[in-house]
Amino acid sequence: MGPNVSSFPPSAADHPLPDGPQAALLGCLIGLSRATEGNEHKVTPDMDLLVLEALAAGLAETDSIRPEDLITRAKEAKRQLIPLCYDCASPCGRNNDYDFSGFPNQPEEKLLPKVRLLQALQASALRTWSSVKNYESTPSPAYMDLVYMILYAIGRDDWGPAELQPILERSNTL
């Protein structure tokens, strides 16, 4: 069982927020999670492992994978899910990568749950990625569905506490 989100400190200001290449990588993963909606049948185990590796990369001090390399791989995975979107003459933006520049400017009641979700997700991804790398396990489809849901929720600037609370509760199962 994962960390209880209520055990995290009460202020988002107490936590470092993603910036630089790590923010770009997380934004790309959010874009990938958006692309999975309606395309669940196209998601491959390799895509799932890429997401776990990328989420863990920011926490694993021994990994030598550069965020830029993971971004390239994530963008290619997204292209596999939604190839027609890349050739669209009138892109709708639905599958765009998330821009973290405005993330810290959200009201605290939106920011804090998202920071808690991100922390729980990254900690869980690091544990899961370590098991996968050591051939000890593979992530279940239900686990990966929750990973994609959390990434999607973090990227929804219009979601407030009412929309985020059920996802926070589910994140306790990570």
Buried (B, 14 or more C-beta within 10 A) or exposed (E): EEBEBEEBEEEBEEBEBBEEBBBBBBBBBBBBBBBBBEBEEBBEEEBBBBBBBBBBBBBBEEBEEEBEEBBEBBBEBBEBBBEEBEEEEEEEEEBBBBBBEEBEEBEEEBBBBBBBBBBBBBBBBBBBBBBBBEEEEBBEEEBBBBBBBBBBBBBBBEBBEEEBEEBBEBBEEB
